């Protein structure tokens, strides 16, 4: 009889499968390579007459390609937990990138829309994970989402109170990252409770 791979609570759990480890590292390295090459590219674009702008722009695209290749390999393996982690990693890496480029430029539009791709990957894999879940797995997901909601609500209220008290205005795009990370932490905590 063939071994059946189960979802959140089975052998794969909310943790990615062992085979997905190198691909998660690949996505992280691709994102880091992109960020470094993009930062250098941005500085060279502002300096007129630089001949390295095109190679650095291509290197940044290669970093994105490396990240996409790792995510594609995880997707082919149907490892939704690892796909959620790859989406979360990409979203956290790319959030706030738009603030480092000139407003209104094509580069700013690209940088502002870039975090939406890993966020969509995260959402899509979360929906797939929920559709395949049994009753216990759905309970774990419900507890994780409740934990993420409470942490995000507390962070939003705290940020609003600090802003009202005169602290500088916060960049509220990070609230999405707080929600995603707290839901991920909620999955880990809820999964440990039901072991």
Buried (B, 14 or more C-beta within 10 A) or exposed (E): EEEEEBBBBEEBBBBBBEEBEEBBEBBBBBBBBBBBBBBBBBBBBEEEEEEEBEEBBEBBBBBBEBBBBBBEBBBEBBBBBBBBBBBBBBBBBBBBBBEBBEEEEEBBEEBBEBBEBBBEBBEBBBEBBBEEBEEBBBBBBBBBBEBBBEBBBEBBEEBEEEEEEEEEEBEEBBBBBBBBBBBBBBBBBBBEEEE
